[in-house]
Amino acid sequence: GALAVQKLVRRSNQSGVDERSIEVTGYGIHCGEILQIEGTDVHWGDPVNTASKLGQDMAKGGTIVVTTQVKEECLKDSRFVNATWKEESCKMSGADFVYHIVTTPEDATPQGSPSCGSQ
């Protein structure tokens, strides 16, 4: 999942094999039902919009930012037993919004703190 991609990007950028690097602002994750058009990469729904907002506006420095629903599901999974969860909140489009920054012991020191996107 996102933790594996995050580690791969960091490892690739640190290897210095060539002058190219992969720049990822962050990763946003939400869950729920989506509408997908088969045979295409077209998909719509709240999970897509929310994950996009989290990844583009809240996550900084390659952090992984998830909704409370995703955190609750992760807490049921033994692979996240050593994860650290930092709760943040902000006001978006006039509504209070709570999200969580997830890190694992293998992660590098978080690169700054997320901030609310402007709406």
C-alpha atoms as an extended CHARMM CRD file, in Angstrom:
* protein
*
       119  EXT
         1         1  GLY       CA              0.0000000000        0.0000000000        0.0000000000  PROA      1               0.0000000000
         2         2  ALA       CA              0.9220000000        3.5970000000        0.6190000000  PROA      2               0.0000000000
         3         3  LEU       CA              3.6510000000        2.7350000000        3.1500000000  PROA      3               0.0000000000
         4         4  ALA       CA              5.4230000000        0.5510000000        0.5780000000  PROA      4               0.0000000000
         5         5  VAL       CA              5.1700000000        3.2330000000       -2.1280000000  PROA      5               0.0000000000
         6         6  GLN       CA              6.4110000000        5.8910000000        0.3060000000  PROA      6               0.0000000000
         7         7  LYS       CA              9.4660000000        3.7630000000        1.1810000000  PROA      7               0.0000000000
         8         8  LEU       CA             10.1790000000        2.9670000000       -2.4790000000  PROA      8               0.0000000000
         9         9  VAL       CA             10.0830000000        6.6570000000       -3.4630000000  PROA      9               0.0000000000
        10        10  ARG       CA             12.3630000000        7.6290000000       -0.5530000000  PROA      10              0.0000000000
        11        11  ARG       CA             14.8160000000        4.8330000000       -1.3450000000  PROA      11              0.0000000000
        12        12  SER       CA             14.8440000000        5.7480000000       -5.0440000000  PROA      12              0.0000000000
        13        13  ASN       CA             15.4680000000        9.4270000000       -4.3100000000  PROA      13              0.0000000000
        14        14  GLN       CA             18.2480000000        8.6520000000       -1.8140000000  PROA      14              0.0000000000
        15        15  SER       CA             20.0540000000        6.2220000000       -4.1150000000  PROA      15              0.0000000000
        16        16  GLY       CA             21.4860000000        9.0060000000       -6.2720000000  PROA      16              0.0000000000
        17        17  VAL       CA             21.6750000000        6.6430000000       -9.2450000000  PROA      17              0.0000000000
        18        18  ASP       CA             20.8200000000        9.4480000000      -11.6220000000  PROA      18              0.0000000000
        19        19  GLU       CA             19.8200000000       13.0830000000      -11.4810000000  PROA      19              0.0000000000
        20        20  ARG       CA             16.0920000000       12.3270000000      -11.6760000000  PROA      20              0.0000000000
        21        21  SER       CA             13.9910000000       12.1250000000       -8.5660000000  PROA      21              0.0000000000
        22        22  ILE       CA             10.3440000000       11.4600000000       -7.8480000000  PROA      22              0.0000000000
        23        23  GLU       CA              8.5630000000       14.3120000000       -6.1140000000  PROA      23              0.0000000000
        24        24  VAL       CA              5.5000000000       13.3370000000       -4.0980000000  PROA      24              0.0000000000
        25        25  THR       CA              3.8360000000       15.9520000000       -1.9140000000  PROA      25              0.0000000000
        26        26  GLY       CA              2.0500000000       13.3120000000        0.1130000000  PROA      26              0.0000000000
        27        27  TYR       CA             -0.4570000000       10.5130000000        0.1170000000  PROA      27              0.0000000000
        28        28  GLY       CA             -4.1460000000       10.9090000000        0.9510000000  PROA      28              0.0000000000
        29        29  ILE       CA             -6.3130000000        7.8960000000        1.7360000000  PROA      29              0.0000000000
        30        30  HSD       CA            -10.0630000000        7.5980000000        2.3050000000  PROA      30              0.0000000000
        31        31  CYS       CA            -12.4330000000        4.6510000000        1.9280000000  PROA      31              0.0000000000
        32        32  GLY       CA            -15.9360000000        4.0920000000        0.6180000000  PROA      32              0.0000000000
        33        33  GLU       CA            -17.8440000000        3.3770000000       -2.5480000000  PROA      33              0.0000000000
        34        34  ILE       CA            -16.8560000000        4.8450000000       -5.8960000000  PROA      34              0.0000000000
        35        35  LEU       CA            -18.2930000000        4.8180000000       -9.3930000000  PROA      35              0.0000000000
        36        36  GLN       CA            -15.7530000000        3.4770000000      -11.8670000000  PROA      36              0.0000000000
        37        37  ILE       CA            -16.1510000000        3.2090000000      -15.6190000000  PROA      37              0.0000000000
        38        38  GLU       CA            -14.8670000000       -0.2360000000      -16.5620000000  PROA      38              0.0000000000
        39        39  GLY       CA            -11.9030000000       -0.2920000000      -18.9240000000  PROA      39              0.0000000000
        40        40  THR       CA            -10.8810000000        3.2690000000      -18.0270000000  PROA      40              0.0000000000
        41        41  ASP       CA             -9.1880000000        5.0950000000      -15.1910000000  PROA      41              0.0000000000
        42        42  VAL       CA            -12.2920000000        7.2740000000      -14.7450000000  PROA      42              0.0000000000
        43        43  HSD       CA            -13.7810000000        7.1260000000      -11.2440000000  PROA      43              0.0000000000
        44        44  TRP       CA            -15.9130000000        9.4310000000       -9.0890000000  PROA      44              0.0000000000
        45        45  GLY       CA            -17.0730000000        9.6180000000       -5.5290000000  PROA      45              0.0000000000
        46        46  ASP       CA            -16.4250000000       11.0310000000       -2.0810000000  PROA      46              0.0000000000
        47        47  PRO       CA            -13.4580000000        8.6900000000       -1.4000000000  PROA      47              0.0000000000
        48        48  VAL       CA            -11.6900000000        9.9310000000       -4.5320000000  PROA      48              0.0000000000
        49        49  ASN       CA            -12.3300000000       13.6020000000       -3.7710000000  PROA      49              0.0000000000
        50        50  THR       CA            -11.4200000000       13.3230000000       -0.0890000000  PROA      50              0.0000000000
        51        51  ALA       CA             -8.2310000000       11.3370000000       -0.7310000000  PROA      51              0.0000000000
        52        52  SER       CA             -7.2010000000       13.8410000000       -3.3810000000  PROA      52              0.0000000000
        53        53  LYS       CA             -7.7880000000       16.7640000000       -1.0040000000  PROA      53              0.0000000000
        54        54  LEU       CA             -5.7950000000       15.0640000000        1.7620000000  PROA      54              0.0000000000
        55        55  GLY       CA             -2.8710000000       14.2220000000       -0.5090000000  PROA      55              0.0000000000
        56        56  GLN       CA             -2.6860000000       17.5610000000       -2.2870000000  PROA      56              0.0000000000
        57        57  ASP       CA             -3.5500000000       20.0190000000        0.4720000000  PROA      57              0.0000000000
        58        58  MET       CA             -2.8390000000       18.4000000000        3.8430000000  PROA      58              0.0000000000
        59        59  ALA       CA              0.1240000000       16.0850000000        3.2640000000  PROA      59              0.0000000000
        60        60  LYS       CA              3.5540000000       17.6750000000        3.1410000000  PROA      60              0.0000000000
        61        61  GLY       CA              6.9820000000       16.1580000000        2.6520000000  PROA      61              0.0000000000
        62        62  GLY       CA              5.6880000000       12.7730000000        1.5270000000  PROA      62              0.0000000000
        63        63  THR       CA              3.5540000000       12.1280000000        4.6050000000  PROA      63              0.0000000000
        64        64  ILE       CA              0.6110000000        9.7280000000        4.5940000000  PROA      64              0.0000000000
        65        65  VAL       CA             -2.6470000000       11.3580000000        5.6860000000  PROA      65              0.0000000000
        66        66  VAL       CA             -5.8050000000        9.3190000000        6.2800000000  PROA      66              0.0000000000
        67        67  THR       CA             -9.3830000000        9.8820000000        7.3700000000  PROA      67              0.0000000000
        68        68  THR       CA            -10.7060000000        8.6430000000       10.6990000000  PROA      68              0.0000000000
        69        69  GLN       CA            -12.5100000000        5.7840000000        8.8990000000  PROA      69              0.0000000000
        70        70  VAL       CA             -9.2250000000        4.5650000000        7.3980000000  PROA      70              0.0000000000
        71        71  LYS       CA             -7.4350000000        4.8550000000       10.7520000000  PROA      71              0.0000000000
        72        72  GLU       CA            -10.1400000000        2.7610000000       12.4260000000  PROA      72              0.0000000000
        73        73  GLU       CA             -9.7190000000        0.0280000000        9.7970000000  PROA      73              0.0000000000
        74        74  CYS       CA             -5.9160000000        0.1320000000       10.1040000000  PROA      74              0.0000000000
        75        75  LEU       CA             -6.1150000000       -0.2990000000       13.8710000000  PROA      75              0.0000000000
        76        76  LYS       CA             -7.7260000000       -3.7140000000       13.2280000000  PROA      76              0.0000000000
        77        77  ASP       CA             -4.7170000000       -4.7850000000       11.1200000000  PROA      77              0.0000000000
        78        78  SER       CA             -1.6750000000       -6.2230000000       12.9110000000  PROA      78              0.0000000000
        79        79  ARG       CA              0.6520000000       -4.6170000000       10.3330000000  PROA      79              0.0000000000
        80        80  PHE       CA             -0.1070000000       -1.2450000000       11.9450000000  PROA      80              0.0000000000
        81        81  VAL       CA              0.5790000000       -2.2920000000       15.5500000000  PROA      81              0.0000000000
        82        82  ASN       CA              3.6910000000       -0.0710000000       15.6940000000  PROA      82              0.0000000000
        83        83  ALA       CA              2.2480000000        2.8350000000       13.7370000000  PROA      83              0.0000000000
        84        84  THR       CA              2.0140000000        6.2910000000       15.2640000000  PROA      84              0.0000000000
        85        85  TRP       CA             -1.1040000000        8.3640000000       14.6200000000  PROA      85              0.0000000000
        86        86  LYS       CA             -1.1250000000       12.1520000000       14.9210000000  PROA      86              0.0000000000
        87        87  GLU       CA             -4.5840000000       13.7120000000       14.8280000000  PROA      87              0.0000000000
        88        88  GLU       CA             -5.0070000000       17.0620000000       13.1210000000  PROA      88              0.0000000000
        89        89  SER       CA             -8.0780000000       19.1070000000       12.3330000000  PROA      89              0.0000000000
        90        90  CYS       CA             -9.0320000000       22.1000000000       10.2870000000  PROA      90              0.0000000000
        91        91  LYS       CA            -12.0220000000       23.8530000000        8.7710000000  PROA      91              0.0000000000
        92        92  MET       CA            -12.6720000000       23.1260000000        5.1010000000  PROA      92              0.0000000000
        93        93  SER       CA            -15.5860000000       24.5690000000        3.1510000000  PROA      93              0.0000000000
        94        94  GLY       CA            -17.1170000000       25.6800000000        6.4500000000  PROA      94              0.0000000000
        95        95  ALA       CA            -16.9880000000       22.2170000000        8.0530000000  PROA      95              0.0000000000
        96        96  ASP       CA            -14.6670000000       20.8400000000       10.7100000000  PROA      96              0.0000000000
        97        97  PHE       CA            -12.4660000000       18.1030000000        9.2610000000  PROA      97              0.0000000000
        98        98  VAL       CA            -10.3600000000       15.5970000000       11.2460000000  PROA      98              0.0000000000
        99        99  TYR       CA             -7.5260000000       13.6340000000        9.6550000000  PROA      99              0.0000000000
       100       100  HSD       CA             -4.5510000000       11.5930000000       10.8410000000  PROA      100             0.0000000000
       101       101  ILE       CA             -0.8740000000       11.4950000000        9.8980000000  PROA      101             0.0000000000
       102       102  VAL       CA              0.4490000000        7.9330000000       10.0630000000  PROA      102             0.0000000000
       103       103  THR       CA              4.0900000000        7.0030000000       10.5220000000  PROA      103             0.0000000000
       104       104  THR       CA              5.8550000000        3.7540000000       11.2890000000  PROA      104             0.0000000000
       105       105  PRO       CA              9.1380000000        3.1980000000       13.1590000000  PROA      105             0.0000000000
       106       106  GLU       CA             10.9400000000        2.7240000000        9.8190000000  PROA      106             0.0000000000
       107       107  ASP       CA              9.8410000000        6.1480000000        8.5730000000  PROA      107             0.0000000000
       108       108  ALA       CA             12.2410000000        9.0040000000        8.4580000000  PROA      108             0.0000000000
       109       109  THR       CA             11.4590000000       12.0060000000       10.6310000000  PROA      109             0.0000000000
       110       110  PRO       CA              8.2720000000       13.6190000000        9.2770000000  PROA      110             0.0000000000
       111       111  GLN       CA              9.0080000000       16.4580000000        6.8850000000  PROA      111             0.0000000000
       112       112  GLY       CA              7.0210000000       19.3150000000        8.3900000000  PROA      112             0.0000000000
       113       113  SER       CA              3.4210000000       19.4210000000        9.4340000000  PROA      113             0.0000000000
       114       114  PRO       CA              0.4150000000       19.3640000000        7.1420000000  PROA      114             0.0000000000
       115       115  SER       CA             -1.7620000000       22.4300000000        6.9050000000  PROA      115             0.0000000000
       116       116  CYS       CA             -5.3380000000       22.9770000000        5.8540000000  PROA      116             0.0000000000
       117       117  GLY       CA             -5.9270000000       23.7830000000        2.2340000000  PROA      117             0.0000000000
       118       118  SER       CA             -7.5700000000       27.0590000000        1.3730000000  PROA      118             0.0000000000
       119       119  GLN       CA            -11.2240000000       26.8010000000        0.5030000000  PROA      119             0.0000000000
